[in-house]
C-alpha cells in the first residue's frame, strides 16, 4: 500500500505512510540485497521513485539510475526518517519498535562501507546507539519467564525482530544479548502453554485469545522456536517447532 515507502506525511489516497512497521520490513530487505548483491547489481539500472515529504507533488522520478546508487540513497533517507521518528527513548518494548530497529540496524551495517564523510559516520554511530539502547534495554526489561504482555502473535513480532537484531549485533559487534539477558530462554514454554490442544489446531485457530491477541500466528513460529532450541538447548522448543510444521501452520 506504499506508493513510495519511508514517507512521513499524509498521502492522498493512501493515508499516513510513516517510517514504522512496513518501512522496517522494506529497510531490512533493501539492506540485505544491497549488502549481499553488489557485484551482481553493479551494472543494473532502475527507475527510481521517491517523494521527499510524502506528498504526490514532491515525487521525483529518475530514469536509468544505477540501482546501487538508488538503493544507497533510499537507505540513507529512510534511516534518517526511522531515527528521527524513534527518538522517544522511554519507548523500548513494543513489537513495532523492534521491527523498526531491526531494519535500521541492517541498513546501518550495510552502509558502513559507504560512510565517506564525518557526518555520515556520525549518523551511523547515532543509528547504532539507538538500536543498542532500545533493543538491549528492551530485552533486559522483558519478563524473565519468556512471556509477553501482548499475547503470542505480538510476541512473535517482537521475538523474530529481536532475534534478527541480536544476531546482527553479536556477529558484527561481539555483544551477545541472548546470553546476557537470556530473555528468550523460556519462551518455548510460553508458546506451548498458550496453544490450544494439538488435535484442535487449524491454520487460523491454535492460539489462546489473550487481550487483543488473535487466535492465529503472525510470524513463524517454528523458525523462532528453532532458534530458541539451538540457542538454549531447549528440546521442547524443537519438538514444538516440528509439531507446528507437521500441522501445516
C-alpha positions as CSV (number, residue, x, y, z in Angstrom):
1,X,0.0,0.0,0.0
2,X,3.0,2.3,0.0
3,X,3.4,4.2,-3.3
4,X,6.9,5.0,-2.1
5,X,7.9,3.9,1.4
6,X,9.5,5.9,4.1
7,X,7.2,8.8,3.6
8,X,6.3,10.7,6.7
9,X,3.2,12.7,5.8
10,X,-0.3,12.2,4.7
11,X,-0.5,10.8,1.1
12,X,-3.8,11.4,-0.7
13,X,-5.5,8.1,-1.4
14,X,-3.1,6.2,0.9
15,X,-3.4,7.8,4.3
16,X,-0.4,8.2,6.6
17,X,2.7,6.4,5.5
18,X,5.4,6.7,8.1
19,X,8.7,5.1,9.0
20,X,7.2,2.3,11.0
21,X,6.3,-1.4,10.6
22,X,6.2,-1.7,6.8
23,X,9.2,0.6,6.4
24,X,11.1,-1.6,8.8
25,X,10.5,-4.6,6.7
26,X,11.5,-2.8,3.5
27,X,14.6,-1.3,5.1
28,X,15.8,-4.7,6.3
29,X,15.1,-6.3,2.8
30,X,16.8,-3.5,0.9
31,X,19.8,-3.6,3.2
32,X,20.2,-7.3,2.6
33,X,20.1,-7.0,-1.1
34,X,22.4,-4.0,-1.2
35,X,24.9,-5.7,1.2
36,X,25.0,-9.1,-0.5
37,X,24.5,-8.5,-4.2
38,X,26.7,-5.5,-5.0
39,X,28.7,-7.4,-7.6
40,X,25.6,-8.8,-9.3
41,X,23.9,-5.4,-9.4
42,X,26.9,-3.4,-10.4
43,X,25.7,-2.7,-14.0
44,X,22.0,-2.7,-13.3
45,X,19.8,0.4,-13.6
46,X,16.3,1.2,-12.4
47,X,13.5,3.8,-12.4
48,X,13.8,5.5,-9.0
49,X,10.7,7.0,-7.4
50,X,10.8,8.9,-4.2
51,X,8.6,11.5,-2.6
52,X,10.7,13.8,-0.4
53,X,8.0,14.8,2.1
54,X,5.3,12.2,1.4
55,X,3.1,14.2,-0.9
56,X,2.4,13.4,-4.6
57,X,3.6,16.9,-5.6
58,X,7.2,16.1,-4.5
59,X,7.6,12.8,-6.1
60,X,10.8,12.7,-8.2
61,X,11.2,10.0,-10.9
62,X,14.7,9.3,-12.2
63,X,15.0,7.0,-15.2
64,X,18.0,4.7,-15.7
65,X,19.5,5.4,-12.3
66,X,22.2,2.9,-11.2
67,X,20.4,0.6,-8.9
68,X,23.1,0.6,-6.2
69,X,23.1,4.4,-6.1
70,X,19.3,4.3,-5.8
71,X,19.4,1.8,-3.0
72,X,22.1,3.6,-1.1
73,X,20.1,6.9,-1.4
74,X,17.0,5.1,-0.1
75,X,18.8,3.5,2.8
76,X,20.3,6.8,4.0
77,X,17.0,8.6,3.5
78,X,14.8,6.1,5.4
79,X,17.4,5.6,8.1
80,X,17.1,9.3,8.8
81,X,13.3,9.1,8.9
82,X,13.5,6.0,11.1
83,X,15.9,7.6,13.5
84,X,14.0,10.9,13.7
85,X,10.7,9.2,14.3
86,X,12.1,7.0,17.1
87,X,13.7,9.4,19.4
88,X,11.4,8.8,22.3
89,X,13.8,6.9,24.4
90,X,11.2,5.9,27.0
91,X,9.7,3.6,24.3
92,X,11.7,0.4,24.0
93,X,9.3,-2.5,24.5
94,X,6.8,-2.6,21.6
95,X,6.5,-5.0,18.7
96,X,6.6,-2.3,16.0
97,X,9.7,-0.7,17.7
98,X,11.7,-3.9,17.3
99,X,10.8,-4.2,13.6
100,X,12.0,-0.6,13.1
101,X,15.2,-1.2,15.0
102,X,15.9,-4.4,13.1
103,X,15.6,-2.6,9.8
104,X,17.6,0.4,11.0
105,X,20.4,-1.9,12.2
106,X,20.6,-3.9,9.0
107,X,20.8,-0.7,6.9
108,X,23.4,0.8,9.3
109,X,25.6,-2.3,8.9
110,X,25.1,-2.3,5.1
111,X,26.1,1.3,4.8
112,X,29.3,1.2,6.8
113,X,31.4,0.9,3.7
114,X,29.7,4.0,2.2
115,X,30.2,6.4,5.1
116,X,32.7,8.6,3.4
117,X,32.3,11.8,5.5
118,X,32.4,12.6,9.1
119,X,28.7,13.5,9.0
120,X,27.8,10.0,7.6
121,X,30.0,8.2,10.2
122,X,28.3,10.3,13.0
123,X,24.9,9.3,11.6
124,X,25.8,5.6,11.7
125,X,27.1,5.9,15.3
126,X,23.7,7.5,16.3
127,X,21.7,4.8,14.5
128,X,23.7,2.0,16.1
129,X,23.5,3.6,19.5
130,X,19.7,3.9,19.2
131,X,19.3,0.2,18.3
132,X,21.7,-0.9,21.1
133,X,19.8,1.1,23.6
134,X,16.2,0.2,22.6
135,X,16.7,-3.4,21.8
136,X,19.2,-4.0,24.6
137,X,17.2,-2.3,27.3
138,X,14.0,-3.8,25.8
139,X,15.3,-7.4,26.0
140,X,16.6,-6.7,29.5
141,X,13.2,-5.4,30.6
142,X,11.0,-8.2,29.3
143,X,9.9,-10.8,31.7
144,X,12.5,-13.5,32.6
145,X,9.9,-16.3,32.2
146,X,9.9,-15.6,28.4
147,X,6.3,-14.3,28.3
148,X,4.8,-11.3,26.6
149,X,2.3,-8.8,27.8
150,X,0.9,-8.6,24.3
151,X,0.0,-12.2,23.6
152,X,1.6,-14.8,21.4
153,X,1.2,-13.3,17.9
154,X,2.6,-9.9,19.1
155,X,5.3,-11.8,20.9
156,X,6.2,-13.3,17.5
157,X,6.6,-9.8,16.0
158,X,9.0,-8.8,18.8
159,X,10.9,-12.1,19.1
160,X,11.6,-12.5,15.4
161,X,13.0,-9.0,15.1
162,X,14.8,-9.1,18.4
163,X,16.5,-12.3,17.1
164,X,17.4,-10.6,13.8
165,X,18.9,-7.6,15.6
166,X,20.5,-9.8,18.2
167,X,22.3,-12.0,15.7
168,X,23.5,-8.9,13.7
169,X,24.8,-7.3,16.9
170,X,26.5,-10.4,18.0
171,X,28.1,-11.1,14.6
172,X,29.1,-7.5,13.9
173,X,29.9,-6.1,17.3
174,X,30.6,-9.1,19.5
175,X,27.9,-8.2,22.0
176,X,25.7,-11.2,23.0
177,X,22.3,-10.0,24.2
178,X,20.9,-13.6,24.1
179,X,23.5,-14.7,26.7
180,X,23.4,-11.5,28.9
181,X,19.6,-11.2,29.1
182,X,18.5,-14.9,28.4
183,X,15.1,-13.4,27.8
184,X,14.1,-16.0,25.2
185,X,15.3,-19.0,27.3
186,X,11.9,-20.0,28.5
187,X,9.8,-18.6,25.6
188,X,9.3,-22.0,24.1
189,X,7.3,-22.9,27.2
190,X,5.3,-19.6,26.9
191,X,4.2,-20.5,23.4
192,X,3.4,-24.1,24.4
193,X,1.2,-23.0,27.4
194,X,-0.7,-20.6,25.2
195,X,-1.7,-23.0,22.5
196,X,-4.9,-25.0,22.2
197,X,-4.8,-28.8,22.4
198,X,-2.9,-30.1,19.4
199,X,-5.8,-32.1,18.0
200,X,-7.9,-28.9,17.6
201,X,-5.2,-26.8,15.8
202,X,-6.2,-25.2,12.5
203,X,-4.3,-22.7,10.4
204,X,-6.4,-19.8,11.8
205,X,-7.2,-21.1,15.3
206,X,-4.5,-22.5,17.6
207,X,-3.6,-19.7,20.0
208,X,-5.4,-18.7,23.2
209,X,-7.1,-15.3,22.8
210,X,-5.4,-13.1,25.4
211,X,-6.1,-9.3,25.4
212,X,-6.2,-8.2,21.8
213,X,-4.3,-11.2,20.6
214,X,-5.9,-13.1,17.6
215,X,-6.0,-16.9,17.6
216,X,-3.5,-17.4,14.7
217,X,0.2,-17.0,14.3
218,X,1.7,-14.0,12.6
219,X,5.4,-14.8,12.4
220,X,6.5,-18.4,12.3
221,X,6.6,-19.5,15.0
222,X,8.6,-22.6,14.0
223,X,11.6,-20.6,12.9
224,X,11.6,-18.6,16.2
225,X,11.2,-21.8,18.2
226,X,14.1,-23.5,16.3
227,X,16.4,-20.5,17.2
228,X,15.4,-20.8,20.9
229,X,16.1,-24.6,20.7
230,X,19.5,-24.1,19.2
231,X,20.5,-21.1,21.4
232,X,19.5,-22.6,24.7
233,X,19.4,-26.3,24.1
234,X,15.6,-26.5,24.5
235,X,14.4,-29.9,23.3
236,X,10.8,-29.0,23.9
237,X,11.0,-25.9,21.7
238,X,12.5,-28.1,18.9
239,X,9.7,-30.6,19.3
240,X,7.1,-27.9,19.3
241,X,8.6,-26.4,16.1
242,X,8.4,-29.7,14.4
243,X,4.9,-30.3,15.6
244,X,3.7,-26.9,14.3
245,X,5.4,-27.5,10.9
246,X,3.9,-31.0,10.7
247,X,0.4,-29.5,11.2
248,X,1.0,-27.1,8.3
249,X,0.8,-23.9,10.5
